[in-house]
Amino acid sequence: MLLGKFLGGLHLNANYEVLILSGAISSEREISLRSGRHAHQLIANLFPSRLIELEVNGLPPGLDPRHTVIFPLIHGEFGEDGRLQALLDRDGFVYVGSGKDSMELTINKARTKERIAGGDIPTLPHFIFTATEKEKPSFEEICETVGASELFLKPNDRGSSIQCYSCGDKDSWTRTLEQIEGGRWIVEPFCRGRDITVALLHGKALSVLEISYTEDFLSYEAKYVAGAAEHLCPAPIGGELTARLRNYAERAFSLCDCRDWARVDFLLRPDGAIFFLEVNGIPGFMETSFFPDCAVGAGISPVECLQKLIHPVLERQRYRYP
């Protein structure tokens, strides 16, 4: 039986646990496993906790929602597209993070940009197409639509810089179309600039972080291989731009009905123009992740950050199952 304890005035009953879910089946499985293991190491001495690394896209059997709070760290498909949250809601679980509707929105980059643009946050023009269509869009057609001569192609409903391509001419566009899988894809102008991300805890921006790297764009390797990119936090961009980015991030969090935590990504051009890119509904939390570094930039250790994240969720649990 798990021991009860007092944390910040909140009483956790015996046989109570925070259950971290990671893994599952998605293009981001390995990142999810690393997030789950690292987060579990950090919170093991804070809360009665357990880590389950899922092998399927479903909930483990035998869980009791009256005594279990779920901490989902499943990135990409299933974890961030609303399907996991729908299962948790159905079975009465209290869980960390945004609800089903918010996750369904933020996994879809085009829908999120439309919601964000309605809040007067600048976004890049985009073009959406389905890769299984017999007639794929021409390079010239998309360039005209988005108003650019260089294009950036990425999946519309996946993250982590998986299968991202820059195309500077018709030949590179044709080669890229031969490589990509089916599904929905989003194309934007390929804009050179600085990659900026803002972590939010309970709707408040922690700090603004710049990712510095040597490649043409922020690749999967630059995100997850230690030493491949430098995290500059706080970002060396000056007070005015920092304030604007924090404001945009907090507004994006609210516009997308996020809850508990999220991370919002931006592009900062050399002329000072800011463009929203996407909302990450379940940020990574491993050694090379942006979110814990944003917390440190705000004077909050990763352990304290997790404590601040989970405490209000435990309050929701206490009120639902007193």
C-alpha positions as CSV (number, residue, x, y, z in Angstrom):
1,M,0.0,0.0,0.0
2,L,1.3,3.4,-0.9
3,L,2.0,5.8,1.9
4,G,0.1,9.0,2.3
5,K,1.9,12.3,2.6
6,F,1.4,16.0,2.9
7,L,2.6,18.2,0.0
8,G,2.0,21.9,0.1
9,G,-1.0,21.4,2.4
10,L,-2.6,18.8,0.0
11,H,-3.3,15.4,1.6
12,L,-2.8,12.4,-0.5
13,N,-4.6,9.4,0.8
14,A,-3.1,5.9,1.1
15,N,-3.2,3.7,-2.0
16,Y,-3.0,6.7,-4.2
17,E,-0.7,7.2,-7.1
18,V,0.3,9.4,-10.0
19,L,0.6,7.1,-13.0
20,I,2.9,8.2,-15.8
21,L,1.9,6.8,-19.2
22,S,4.5,6.8,-22.0
23,G,5.3,4.9,-25.1
24,A,2.3,3.7,-27.1
25,I,2.4,3.4,-30.9
26,S,3.3,6.6,-32.7
27,S,6.1,8.3,-34.7
28,E,7.3,9.8,-31.4
29,R,7.4,6.6,-29.3
30,E,11.1,6.7,-28.5
31,I,10.9,10.4,-27.4
32,S,7.8,9.5,-25.2
33,L,9.7,6.7,-23.5
34,R,12.6,9.0,-22.7
35,S,10.2,11.7,-21.4
36,G,8.4,9.2,-19.2
37,R,11.5,7.7,-17.6
38,H,13.1,11.1,-16.9
39,A,9.9,12.6,-15.4
40,H,9.4,9.5,-13.3
41,Q,12.9,9.8,-11.9
42,L,12.2,13.4,-10.9
43,I,8.9,12.9,-9.2
44,A,9.5,9.5,-7.6
45,N,10.3,11.2,-4.3
46,L,7.5,13.8,-4.5
47,F,4.4,11.7,-5.1
48,P,3.5,8.0,-4.9
49,S,4.1,7.3,-8.5
50,R,4.5,4.6,-11.1
51,L,5.5,4.5,-14.8
52,I,3.8,2.3,-17.4
53,E,5.3,2.1,-20.9
54,L,2.4,1.2,-23.2
55,E,2.9,-1.3,-26.0
56,V,-0.6,-0.5,-27.5
57,N,-2.7,2.5,-28.0
58,G,-5.1,2.0,-25.1
59,L,-5.4,2.2,-21.3
60,P,-3.8,-0.4,-19.0
61,P,-6.4,-2.7,-17.4
62,G,-7.3,-2.7,-13.8
63,L,-6.8,1.0,-13.0
64,D,-9.1,2.7,-10.5
65,P,-9.9,6.4,-11.3
66,R,-10.7,7.0,-7.6
67,H,-7.1,6.4,-6.6
68,T,-5.1,7.1,-9.8
69,V,-4.2,10.4,-11.4
70,I,-2.9,10.0,-14.9
71,F,0.2,12.0,-16.2
72,P,0.2,11.4,-20.0
73,L,3.6,11.8,-21.6
74,I,2.7,10.2,-24.9
75,H,3.8,12.4,-27.7
76,G,2.4,12.5,-31.2
77,E,-0.5,10.3,-32.4
78,F,-2.8,8.8,-29.7
79,G,-1.4,10.9,-26.9
80,E,-1.8,14.4,-28.5
81,D,-4.7,13.9,-30.9
82,G,-7.4,13.6,-28.3
83,R,-7.9,9.8,-28.4
84,L,-6.2,9.1,-25.1
85,Q,-8.0,12.0,-23.4
86,A,-11.4,10.6,-24.7
87,L,-10.6,7.3,-23.1
88,L,-9.6,9.0,-19.8
89,D,-12.8,11.0,-19.8
90,R,-14.9,8.0,-20.5
91,D,-13.5,6.1,-17.6
92,G,-13.6,9.0,-15.1
93,F,-9.9,9.7,-14.7
94,V,-8.4,13.0,-13.7
95,Y,-5.3,13.7,-15.7
96,V,-2.6,16.2,-16.4
97,G,-2.9,18.4,-19.5
98,S,-5.5,19.6,-21.9
99,G,-8.8,17.9,-22.6
100,K,-9.9,16.0,-25.7
101,D,-11.2,19.0,-27.7
102,S,-8.1,21.1,-27.2
103,M,-5.8,18.2,-28.1
104,E,-7.8,17.5,-31.3
105,L,-7.3,21.1,-32.2
106,T,-3.6,21.6,-31.5
107,I,-2.5,18.4,-33.2
108,N,-3.9,19.9,-36.4
109,K,-1.5,22.7,-37.4
110,A,-3.9,24.3,-40.0
111,R,-6.9,24.4,-37.6
112,T,-4.7,25.7,-34.8
113,K,-3.3,28.5,-37.1
114,E,-6.9,29.5,-38.1
115,R,-7.9,29.7,-34.4
116,I,-4.7,31.7,-33.5
117,A,-5.1,34.1,-36.5
118,G,-8.5,34.9,-35.1
119,G,-6.8,36.2,-32.0
120,D,-4.6,38.7,-33.9
121,I,-1.5,36.6,-33.6
122,P,0.6,36.6,-36.8
123,T,0.8,33.3,-38.8
124,L,2.5,32.4,-42.0
125,P,0.2,31.6,-45.0
126,H,-0.2,27.9,-45.7
127,F,-1.5,25.3,-48.2
128,I,-3.0,22.0,-47.2
129,F,-3.1,18.8,-49.4
130,T,-3.6,15.1,-49.1
131,A,-0.6,13.0,-50.2
132,T,-2.8,10.2,-51.4
133,E,-4.5,12.4,-54.0
134,K,-3.7,11.4,-57.6
135,E,-3.1,14.9,-58.6
136,K,-0.6,16.5,-56.2
137,P,-0.2,20.3,-56.2
138,S,2.5,21.8,-58.4
139,F,5.4,23.8,-57.0
140,E,4.2,26.8,-58.9
141,E,0.7,26.5,-57.6
142,I,1.8,26.5,-54.0
143,C,4.4,29.2,-54.4
144,E,1.6,31.4,-55.7
145,T,-0.7,30.5,-52.9
146,V,1.7,31.2,-50.0
147,G,3.6,34.0,-51.8
148,A,7.0,32.5,-51.6
149,S,9.7,31.0,-53.9
150,E,11.0,28.5,-51.2
151,L,8.7,26.1,-49.4
152,F,8.6,24.2,-46.2
153,L,6.6,21.0,-46.0
154,K,5.7,19.1,-42.9
155,P,2.9,16.7,-41.7
156,N,-0.2,18.6,-40.6
157,D,-0.9,16.3,-37.6
158,R,2.4,15.2,-36.3
159,G,5.3,16.9,-34.5
160,S,8.9,16.7,-33.5
161,S,10.3,17.8,-36.9
162,I,9.6,14.3,-38.3
163,Q,9.5,14.2,-42.1
164,C,10.1,18.0,-42.6
165,Y,11.5,19.2,-46.0
166,S,12.6,22.4,-47.5
167,C,12.1,22.8,-51.2
168,G,13.8,25.6,-53.1
169,D,12.8,24.6,-56.7
170,K,10.5,22.4,-58.8
171,D,13.0,19.5,-58.8
172,S,13.4,19.3,-55.1
173,W,9.6,19.6,-54.7
174,T,9.1,16.6,-57.1
175,R,11.7,14.5,-55.2
176,T,10.0,15.3,-51.9
177,L,6.6,14.3,-53.1
178,E,8.0,10.9,-54.1
179,Q,9.3,10.4,-50.5
180,I,6.3,11.4,-48.4
181,E,3.7,9.1,-46.9
182,G,0.0,9.4,-47.2
183,G,-2.0,11.8,-45.0
184,R,-2.5,15.5,-44.7
185,W,0.5,17.8,-45.2
186,I,0.9,21.6,-44.7
187,V,3.1,23.8,-46.8
188,E,4.4,27.2,-45.6
189,P,7.0,29.7,-46.9
190,F,10.5,28.7,-46.0
191,C,11.5,31.6,-43.9
192,R,15.0,31.9,-42.4
193,G,15.0,33.2,-38.9
194,R,15.4,32.2,-35.2
195,D,13.4,29.3,-33.7
196,I,11.8,30.5,-30.4
197,T,9.7,28.5,-28.0
198,V,7.8,29.5,-24.9
199,A,6.8,27.1,-22.1
200,L,3.6,27.8,-20.2
201,L,2.6,26.5,-16.8
202,H,-1.1,27.0,-15.9
203,G,-1.4,29.6,-18.7
204,K,1.5,31.7,-17.6
205,A,4.7,32.0,-19.7
206,L,7.8,30.7,-17.9
207,S,10.5,32.1,-20.1
208,V,11.4,32.5,-23.7
209,L,14.0,30.1,-25.2
210,E,15.9,30.3,-28.5
211,I,17.1,27.1,-30.2
212,S,20.4,27.7,-31.9
213,Y,21.6,25.2,-34.5
214,T,23.7,25.0,-37.7
215,E,21.3,23.2,-40.0
216,D,18.9,24.9,-42.5
217,F,15.9,24.2,-40.1
218,L,15.2,22.7,-36.7
219,S,15.5,19.0,-37.4
220,Y,14.6,15.9,-35.3
221,E,18.3,15.5,-34.5
222,A,18.7,19.1,-33.4
223,K,15.9,18.6,-31.0
224,Y,16.8,15.3,-29.4
225,V,20.5,14.6,-29.8
226,A,22.5,16.0,-27.0
227,G,24.8,18.8,-28.2
228,A,23.2,19.2,-31.6
229,A,21.6,22.5,-30.6
230,E,22.2,25.1,-28.0
231,H,19.3,26.3,-25.7
232,L,19.6,30.0,-25.1
233,C,17.4,30.9,-22.2
234,P,16.4,33.6,-21.7
235,A,16.6,34.2,-25.4
236,P,18.9,37.1,-26.3
237,I,16.3,39.1,-28.1
238,G,15.6,42.1,-25.9
239,G,12.8,43.0,-23.5
240,E,10.2,44.3,-26.1
241,L,10.3,41.1,-28.3
242,T,10.4,38.9,-25.1
243,A,7.2,40.6,-23.8
244,R,5.4,40.2,-27.2
245,L,6.3,36.5,-27.4
246,R,5.2,35.9,-23.8
247,N,1.9,37.7,-24.6
248,Y,1.3,35.8,-27.8
249,A,2.1,32.5,-26.1
250,E,-0.4,33.1,-23.3
251,R,-3.1,34.2,-25.7
252,A,-2.5,31.1,-27.8
253,F,-2.8,28.9,-24.7
254,S,-6.2,30.6,-23.9
255,L,-7.4,30.6,-27.5
256,C,-6.8,26.8,-27.8
257,D,-8.4,26.0,-24.4
258,C,-5.2,24.5,-23.1
259,R,-5.0,23.3,-19.5
260,D,-2.1,22.8,-17.1
261,W,0.8,23.1,-19.5
262,A,1.8,23.6,-23.1
263,R,4.6,24.9,-25.3
264,V,4.2,27.4,-28.1
265,D,6.7,27.7,-31.0
266,F,7.4,30.8,-33.0
267,L,9.7,32.0,-35.8
268,L,11.5,35.3,-35.3
269,R,12.7,36.8,-38.6
270,P,15.7,39.1,-38.8
271,D,13.4,42.1,-39.3
272,G,11.8,41.5,-35.9
273,A,8.6,40.0,-37.4
274,I,7.1,37.2,-35.2
275,F,5.1,34.3,-36.6
276,F,3.3,31.6,-34.6
277,L,4.1,28.0,-35.7
278,E,2.3,25.6,-33.4
279,V,1.1,24.5,-30.0
280,N,2.6,21.4,-28.3
281,G,-0.1,20.0,-26.0
282,I,2.2,17.5,-24.3
283,P,5.7,18.9,-24.2
284,G,8.7,16.7,-23.9
285,F,10.3,16.4,-20.5
286,M,13.6,14.6,-20.9
287,E,17.2,15.9,-20.5
288,T,17.3,17.7,-23.8
289,S,13.7,19.0,-23.8
290,F,12.9,22.7,-24.1
291,F,10.2,22.8,-21.4
292,P,12.4,22.1,-18.3
293,D,15.0,24.5,-19.7
294,C,12.3,27.2,-19.9
295,A,11.5,26.5,-16.3
296,V,15.1,26.8,-15.2
297,G,15.2,30.1,-17.1
298,A,12.3,31.3,-14.9
299,G,14.2,30.2,-11.7
300,I,12.2,27.0,-11.3
301,S,14.0,23.6,-11.1
302,P,12.6,20.7,-13.2
303,V,11.6,19.0,-10.0
304,E,9.8,22.1,-8.7
305,C,8.2,22.5,-12.2
306,L,6.7,19.1,-12.0
307,Q,5.5,19.7,-8.5
308,K,3.8,22.9,-9.6
309,L,2.3,21.1,-12.6
310,I,0.8,18.2,-10.7
311,H,-0.5,19.9,-7.5
312,P,-3.5,21.5,-9.1
313,V,-4.4,18.2,-10.8
314,L,-4.3,16.5,-7.4
315,E,-6.8,19.2,-6.2
316,R,-9.1,18.3,-9.1
317,Q,-8.8,14.7,-8.1
318,R,-9.6,15.5,-4.5
319,Y,-12.8,17.4,-5.4
320,R,-14.0,14.7,-7.9
321,Y,-13.3,11.8,-5.5
322,P,-13.4,13.4,-2.0
